[in-house]
Amino acid sequence: MKFDDEPVPGYPLPILPGHTSPGRLERVLRAGAFAVTAELDPPDSADPEDVYKRARIFDGYVDAINATDGSGANCHMSSMAVCALLTRIGYAPVMQISCRDKNRIAIQGDILGGAAMGVANMLCLSGDGVQSGDHPQAKPVFDLDCMSLLQIGRTLRDEHKFQSGRKVTFAPRVFFGAAANPFVPPHAWRAERIAKKVAAGAQFLQTQYCYDIPRLKHFMQHMDDLGLLEGPNKAFFLIGVGPLRTAKAAEWMRTNVPGIHIPDSVIKRMAGAEKPAQEGRQICIDLIQEIREIKGVSGVHVMAYRQEESVAEIIQKSGVLQGRVPWYPGRDNLYANTTNPTETQKETL
């Protein structure tokens, strides 16, 4: 069912006590539902329809859509622009903010501007170095890092002022997140760094790809030991998952992409499959079903680069939504002429 206090589906929700945003993602997480987010690959285009085509692939399967900000230091349509287009028709985006390309003046302006457009979720990132992207001659900024960015964002929201101390007349109402990379040593150091991000203002964490359940369990135990799974310091952990195409692609990822650990057993399973892409999707489904049972996990973040069309199948077959149909533009019109909609059709958060 809809939230009882929901005005018009897709519009901002009333902010409940203990919540910081009018967004649906925070509502879903705080309601205890298993959340699903996905990553939208921004187009190399100025056509808004290119954004909408990519977003519609996720309709009915995700609670929020990440708009990447120059991921891999490669140039695409900006995260701010993608979010402007998505909020225009009611999607719930996660605006990514990278410290690589802008200083604190521009970043604080983007936080205010994004919130004014209706963006309720922002992911604070340091950003990949320019040497890894398609413009290695670009000058990096890195005026801030993710930790100081979180602190500045929280100051804007909670203290209603810029870092300079100057007051803002209307504070951004935002649910702030950060990235986590729990699968690369030193593991204890990474756990402590995440605790510092939460102390700085991170309310949710989206992790790098997870292909190793034992390591994830060990990481979540660390989070529990640090008091991040419940109580006043509780953070919501969305574990990164994604389908592999081939064993060769998996080998390349674990060798060349920082922070990705893929066990030999996964490579072997892919190598022995008659239909590798199908097996890659099944591995993703199996992982999600195991991940959902781990204490402290609040959802998954699906990164299906150039396989976005597989997200619906993966989420549907994993069963993690348990009949829930996340709202998307046009969803209510779909059942407007249905005399007796099914419970699945009516179920939404």
C-alpha atoms as one frame of an Amber mdcrd trajectory, in Angstrom:
protein
   0.000   0.000   0.000   0.966   3.636  -0.253   2.294   5.490   2.756  -0.698
   6.779   4.711   0.520  10.377   4.600   1.590  10.295   0.957   0.174  13.249
  -1.010   0.575  12.574  -4.725   2.730   9.559  -5.688   6.134  10.778  -6.819
   5.837  14.046  -4.878   7.960  14.768  -1.774   6.715  13.032   1.362   6.158
  14.728   4.721   9.330  14.461   6.816   8.721  12.204   9.808  10.428  12.596
  13.207  13.954  11.231  12.974  14.000  11.552   9.180  15.999  14.204   7.343
  14.493  14.102   3.852  11.126  13.953   2.082  12.429  11.125  -0.080  11.030
   7.660  -0.665  14.403   5.875  -0.238  14.784   7.019   3.370  11.159   6.079
   4.068  11.633   2.582   2.657  14.839   2.010   4.620  13.491   3.317   7.916
  10.332   1.267   7.434  12.532  -1.840   7.442  11.867  -2.891   3.845  14.697
  -4.406   1.811  15.660  -1.579  -0.552  16.961  -1.819  -4.097  18.919   0.899
  -5.858  20.518   0.779  -9.295  23.066   2.752 -11.245  22.118   4.683 -14.359
  24.900   5.086 -16.890  24.607   8.765 -17.976  24.439   9.271 -21.736  26.987
  10.959 -23.962  24.141  13.081 -25.226  22.135  16.249 -24.646  18.831  14.524
 -25.401  16.680  14.113 -22.253  14.924  11.113 -23.784  18.229   9.241 -23.607
  18.044   9.595 -19.812  14.387   8.585 -19.610  14.957   5.470 -21.749  17.659
   4.340 -19.361  15.567   5.084 -16.280  12.478   3.255 -17.554  14.437  -0.009
 -17.629  14.265   0.001 -13.816  10.529   0.775 -13.515   8.900  -1.234 -10.741
  12.149  -2.789  -9.474  14.185  -0.081  -7.736  13.571   2.454  -4.984  16.123
   4.983  -6.233  18.406   5.504  -9.220  22.033   6.602  -8.848  23.163   9.233
 -11.326  26.931   8.813 -11.531  29.228  11.842 -11.519  31.977  11.259 -14.052
  32.492   7.667 -12.903  35.973   6.400 -13.721  36.906  10.021 -14.509  35.130
   9.691 -17.849  33.010  12.493 -19.259  29.213  12.045 -19.553  26.076  14.090
 -18.869  26.425  15.525 -15.351  24.820  13.938 -12.317  23.060  17.232 -11.556
  21.477  17.313 -15.016  20.392  13.672 -14.902  18.801  14.265 -11.490  17.022
  17.383 -12.755  15.447  15.319 -15.526  14.542  12.428 -13.229  12.937  14.548
 -10.500  10.939  16.408 -13.143   8.759  13.329 -13.648   8.891  11.860 -10.151
  11.810   9.416 -10.087  13.842   9.216  -6.867  17.478   9.830  -7.821  20.670
   9.580  -5.806  22.835  12.493  -6.879  26.489  11.584  -6.752  28.897  14.381
  -5.831  32.572  13.907  -6.640  35.262  16.076  -5.075  37.514  15.576  -8.084
  36.073  18.298 -10.318  34.723  21.081  -8.066  35.764  23.141  -5.096  33.738
  23.718  -1.934  31.998  26.793  -3.349  30.613  24.912  -6.349  29.805  21.792
  -4.314  27.788  23.668  -1.708  25.914  25.371  -4.531  25.154  21.960  -6.052
  23.810  20.641  -2.753  21.420  23.589  -2.507  20.503  23.371  -6.192  19.926
  19.632  -6.112  17.718  19.890  -3.032  15.744  22.728  -4.641  15.014  20.449
  -7.620  13.674  17.752  -5.334  16.751  15.546  -4.984  16.426  13.906  -1.569
  19.473  11.586  -1.694  23.108  12.555  -2.229  26.146  10.270  -2.300  29.412
  11.929  -1.262  32.516  10.649  -3.064  36.153  11.658  -3.315  36.170  10.619
  -6.977  38.474   8.663  -9.250  41.755  10.239 -10.309  41.786  11.895 -13.733
  44.652   9.653 -14.870  42.226   6.731 -15.098  39.729   8.472 -17.384  39.332
   9.746 -20.917  40.756  13.219 -20.161  44.019  12.469 -18.309  45.234  15.993
 -19.101  42.442  17.487 -16.949  43.380  19.311 -13.742  41.920  17.621 -10.652
  40.523  19.800  -7.859  40.129  17.669  -4.703  39.526  20.734  -2.565  37.587
  18.355  -0.323  37.486  14.622   0.280  34.409  12.540   1.010  34.781  13.039
   4.759  34.919  16.830   4.638  32.168  16.864   2.004  29.889  14.914   4.356
  30.635  17.352   7.165  29.860  20.339   4.949  26.625  18.751   3.735  25.511
  18.001   7.278  26.325  21.574   8.341  24.199  22.943   5.498  21.298  20.674
   6.434  21.411  20.665  10.230  22.942  24.042  11.086  21.488  25.958   8.116
  24.800  27.529   7.186  27.642  27.338   4.677  31.086  26.244   5.793  31.956
  29.940   5.932  29.342  30.436   8.624  26.943  32.419   6.463  23.339  31.403
   6.990  21.108  29.832   4.334  17.445  30.847   4.381  16.113  27.344   3.631
  18.265  24.312   4.404  18.563  21.333   2.046  16.531  18.370   3.284  18.786
  15.534   2.241  19.581  11.913   3.082  23.380  11.704   2.801  25.328   8.627
   1.769  28.882   7.508   1.118  30.688   4.677  -0.605  32.222   1.707   1.169
  34.857  -0.751   0.011  34.874  -3.607   2.514  36.569  -6.266   0.409  40.124
  -4.959   0.194  42.693  -5.138   3.005  43.461  -3.828   5.499  39.907  -4.765
   6.511  40.037  -3.348  10.042  41.223   0.026   8.706  38.419   0.133   6.149
  35.853  -0.643   8.829  37.155   2.192  10.980  37.086   4.549   8.002  33.423
   3.749   7.420  32.734   4.516  11.085  34.373   7.906  10.522  32.176   8.515
   7.472  29.089   7.770   9.548  30.331  10.133  12.264  30.869  12.773   9.571
  27.278  12.475   8.366  26.794   9.373   6.190  23.375   7.848   6.794  23.572
   5.128   4.150  26.478   3.304   2.530  26.635   1.767  -0.928  29.454  -0.732
  -1.296  31.697  -1.878  -4.100  30.717  -5.132  -5.870  30.389  -8.098  -3.508
  31.200 -11.593  -4.791  32.519 -13.003  -1.521  29.849 -13.728   1.114  32.241
 -14.834   3.915  34.155 -11.568   3.609  30.908  -9.606   3.627  29.763 -11.369
   6.794  33.090 -10.550   8.431  32.721  -6.911   7.376  29.160  -6.643   8.717
  30.339  -8.135  12.014  32.906  -5.312  12.150  30.083  -2.832  11.588  28.108
  -4.432  14.415  31.104  -4.280  16.739  31.440  -0.565  15.950  27.787   0.054
  16.808  26.710   0.984  13.276  23.864  -1.532  12.836  21.523  -0.190  15.496
  21.066   2.636  17.962  21.889   6.329  17.446  24.770   5.590  15.053  22.790
   3.200  12.850  23.630   3.372   9.133  21.891   1.612   6.260  24.115  -0.684
   4.194  23.263  -1.325   0.534  25.581  -4.025  -0.778  26.870  -3.662  -4.330
  26.043  -6.485  -6.734  26.182  -6.936 -10.478  26.056  -9.615 -13.188  29.249
 -10.828 -14.815  29.327 -11.443 -18.593  32.212 -13.901 -18.959  35.019 -15.448
 -16.951  37.438 -13.277 -18.924  35.537 -10.129 -17.956  35.587 -11.226 -14.315
  39.353 -11.800 -14.486  39.833  -8.359 -16.013  37.708  -6.698 -13.314  39.553
  -8.196 -10.388  42.905  -7.362 -11.960  42.216  -3.840 -13.196  39.389  -2.323
 -11.135  40.553  -1.140  -7.697  38.601  -2.565  -4.804  37.001  -5.533  -6.560
  37.619  -8.986  -5.122  36.255 -11.926  -7.097  37.032 -15.376  -5.635  38.472
 -18.116  -7.831  35.313 -20.159  -7.251  33.231 -17.520  -9.048  35.668 -17.377
 -11.970  35.592 -21.168 -12.202  31.787 -21.235 -12.177  31.676 -18.682 -14.993
  34.337 -20.509 -17.012  32.417 -23.796 -16.826  29.059 -22.350 -17.883  27.568
 -23.102 -21.315  25.855 -19.700 -21.258  28.189 -17.404 -19.305  25.973 -14.301
 -19.322  23.024 -16.306 -18.001  25.251 -17.870 -15.362  26.492 -14.410 -14.397
  22.915 -13.305 -13.764  22.235 -16.437 -11.735  25.333 -15.838  -9.616  24.047
 -12.323  -8.949  20.631 -13.704  -7.950  22.233 -16.275  -5.641  24.391 -13.601
  -4.020  21.417 -11.292  -3.400  19.489 -14.098  -1.719  22.422 -14.779   0.605
  23.131 -11.106   1.213  19.579 -10.357   2.343  19.976 -12.815   5.249  23.040
 -11.094   6.723  22.456  -9.002   9.834  22.572  -5.280   9.180  22.124  -5.415
   5.416  19.337  -3.031   4.377  19.343  -3.622   0.631  21.375  -4.024  -2.523
  22.834  -1.572  -5.007  22.767  -3.095  -8.501  25.534  -2.017 -10.865  24.826
  -3.682 -14.194  27.025  -1.648 -16.520  25.824  -2.153 -20.108  23.527  -4.899
 -18.805  20.878  -2.645 -17.312  18.142  -4.628 -19.042  19.023  -7.586 -16.774
  18.154  -5.749 -13.531  14.428  -6.554 -13.706  15.086 -10.280 -14.160  17.658
 -10.352 -11.373  15.473  -8.561  -8.831  12.344 -10.478  -9.792  14.010 -13.894
  -9.551  15.809 -13.015  -6.315  12.441 -12.395  -4.631  13.846  -9.685  -2.358
  10.980  -7.267  -2.989   8.539  -9.869  -1.601   5.712  -8.680  -3.833   6.416
  -4.996  -3.248   6.358  -2.838  -6.398   8.401   0.348  -5.969   6.615   3.384
  -7.360   7.603   4.769 -10.761   6.143   7.429 -13.086   2.958   6.192 -14.672
   2.554   3.298 -12.274  -0.782   4.485 -10.874  -2.165   5.121 -14.349  -1.306
   1.528 -15.235  -3.991   0.277 -12.867  -6.388   3.234 -13.118  -8.886   1.256
 -15.225  -8.501  -1.990 -13.337 -11.693  -2.772 -11.398 -10.050  -5.273  -9.053
  -6.285  -4.791  -8.973  -4.317  -7.653  -7.491  -2.606  -7.343  -4.141   0.740
  -7.301  -5.947  -0.453  -4.408  -8.094  -1.578  -2.463  -5.045   1.467  -3.200
  -2.939   3.924  -0.294  -2.980   6.306   1.624  -0.748
